[in-house]
Amino acid sequence: MLMEGSIRWVLWEIIWQSKGTPKSKLFVWLAAQHRIWTSDRRLRHGLQAHSSPCFLCLQEEDTAELILVQCVFAREVWHLCRQALRLNFEIPTTDSTIQSWWTRERARFSNKDRKWFDGLVCTVCHGVWKNRNAYCFHNVQRQHTVHTLVARILEEFRLIRQAHRANRSEEGDGRMAIDGRGERNILDLYPPHSRQAPAPIRFALSSVATPAKVISSLELDELHHTLEEMVWSLFASDRM
């Protein structure tokens, strides 16, 4: 059985070698160690008097595992992303943990494809977390948010793939095996208004910002918030 330090080291390699954005990788690294500010962690630190239910499903306690892989909202997001990308992996169950589910499912992919799957995991987890915070702090309505969130996640992942096109020679040609039926270039995900996308996702994609605007937003995010969260995570770890 692996010691906790060994597990953390393996996960560190998976996360930081993935094809996610720096901010999403940092977030998942903190989430895997239960160091994001969920209700249960705030309760442990004396920042609130009582635990709160998950803001996404309103059923179970607000924990990192529940938000990202266990609650019905998160599992629906994973299901729709898998369906849209036509990838062969099992969606998390109500008993899954981030580490166990991730390490098991990435084994389904070839060595050159695993970093892209890992990047997808980082992108989905970070997207679900931001959506949870929108519910929590900005009173965003829950109507139609699953398909809207999936559309934004797919668009961000498509842009990440496009950003790596110039360096495609460093690791394969950007193709991933799909369900044993040959290969499909995952760089060509559903573009906005694509007629091949499921209708709810096609509708949601129509409201996503243009690639130029999204890239600009991502770049600004990287410059400001990533450093901010790194400093905060170091501060928080000293107070654990």
Stockholm file with secondary structure:
# STOCKHOLM 1.0

chainA/1-240         MLMEGSIRWVLWEIIWQSKGTPKSKLFVWLAAQHRIWTSDRRLRHGLQAHSSPCFLCLQEEDTAELILVQCVFAREVWHLCRQALRLNFEIPTTDSTIQSWWTRERARFSNKDRKWFDGLVCTVCHGVWKNRNAYCFHNVQRQHTVHTLVARILEEFRLIRQAHRANRSEEGDGRMAIDGRGERNILDLYPPHSRQAPAPIRFALSSVATPAKVISSLELDELHHTLEEMVWSLFASDRM
#=GR chainA/1-240 SS CCCHHHHHHHHHHHHHTSSSCHHHHHHHHHHHTTCSCCHHHHHHTTSCSSCCBCTTTSSSBCCHHIIIIISHHHHHHHHHHHHHHTCCCCCCCTTCCHHHHHHHHHTTSCHHHHHHHHHHHHHHHHHHHHHHHHHHHHCCCCTTHHHHHHHHHHHHHHHHHHHTGGGGGGSTTSEEECTTSCEEETTSCCCTTCSSSCHHHHHHHTTSCCHHHHHHHHHHHIIIIIHHHHHHHHHHHHTC
#=GC SS_cons         CCCHHHHHHHHHHHHHTSSSCHHHHHHHHHHHTTCSCCHHHHHHTTSCSSCCBCTTTSSSBCCHHIIIIISHHHHHHHHHHHHHHTCCCCCCCTTCCHHHHHHHHHTTSCHHHHHHHHHHHHHHHHHHHHHHHHHHHHCCCCTTHHHHHHHHHHHHHHHHHHHTGGGGGGSTTSEEECTTSCEEETTSCCCTTCSSSCHHHHHHHTTSCCHHHHHHHHHHHIIIIIHHHHHHHHHHHHTC
//
